[in-house]
């Protein structure tokens, strides 16, 4: 258990940041899952509409440090490639 007041404050702020990071990570996972499910169901037009939302969630997660920038780029590239394959 923390003893100093600064350590106690660090625990509080860390817990608060943890909640925000989990929320951002859940949004990232939910949007990408919805897009991949739409692609699996051959709903290409629906997936195209979901792509900007997925990009937004990925970019926000990368901006806040939930995921690294290269990971974000890789996720976006794979989603775009999957959409391109589904169109063909």
Secondary structure by P-SEA (a helix, b strand, c coil): ccccaaaaaaaaaaaaaaaaaaaaaaaaaaaaaaaaaaaaacaaaaaaaaaaaaaaaaaaaaaaccccaaaaaaaaaaaaaaaaaaac
